[in-house]
Amino acid sequence: MIWLILFIVFLIIEVLTINLVTIWFAIGSLAAFISTYFTDSLIIQCIVFVIFTALTLLITKPVLNKFRIIRNEGLNYDRIIGKIGVVTKKVSKQESGRVKVDGKDWMAISDKEIEVNKEVEILKIDGVKLIVKEKE
């Protein structure tokens, strides 16, 4: 009887959360409940519960991941890669300078020395520093 109660509890939780949190435990509980018709051993019933829970999790998780919508929204720093900025403090490889991009001031470095007021292209971001090159 305990397996049937667990099954119902897990289903109620699943219905309330709608995030596939306990469905695997509900299926495992149902399998364990069915196993009570074949054995009175609580150990075997627990083994059936664990096996069915693990199997349903392993089988359904990859399938569900294919249908999951992944939102990959860019953050502020992602949006400036490839944009053009203006050097506000001389930039070089040895000494970081400053670049203004989209109204924001960033620390920047470059392979070559770039003077103030020159336009640069943002290549990538390394930590909090922009990697830039002079616009051609």
Stockholm file with secondary structure:
# STOCKHOLM 1.0

chainA/1-136         MIWLILFIVFLIIEVLTINLVTIWFAIGSLAAFISTYFTDSLIIQCIVFVIFTALTLLITKPVLNKFRIIRNEGLNYDRIIGKIGVVTKKVSKQESGRVKVDGKDWMAISDKEIEVNKEVEILKIDGVKLIVKEKE
#=GR chainA/1-136 SS CHHHHHHHHHHHHHHHHCSSSSHHHHHHHHHHHHHTTTCCCHHHHHHHHHHHHHHHHHHHHHHHHHHCCCCCCCCHHHHHTTCEEEEEECBCSSSCEEEEETTEEEEEECSSCBCTTCEEEEEEEETTEEEEEECC
#=GC SS_cons         CHHHHHHHHHHHHHHHHCSSSSHHHHHHHHHHHHHTTTCCCHHHHHHHHHHHHHHHHHHHHHHHHHHCCCCCCCCHHHHHTTCEEEEEECBCSSSCEEEEETTEEEEEECSSCBCTTCEEEEEEEETTEEEEEECC
//
